[in-house]
């Protein structure tokens, strides 16, 4: 059985939530049953299946955000929150 595609909001909706300097606040949920990005009350929530070990969940969060934004993962930078669920990501 194929892995289901993650639910992703439009890139414009994500970019609209970034501040004037292109930073996006994200709440991550590692080890979730399904992957996806939702926007609830102006908060970007990213769910990834990867467990939070050795930065793997951070890489998965960045990868999923990049996919939703239509850019390469190397164009996004994790500014704050490497060990927290609350993260700050610099967009390209």
Secondary structure by P-SEA (a helix, b strand, c coil): ccccccccccaaaaaaaccccbbbbbbbbcccccccccccccbbbbbbccccccaaaaaaaaaaaaaaaccccccccccccccccbbbbbcc
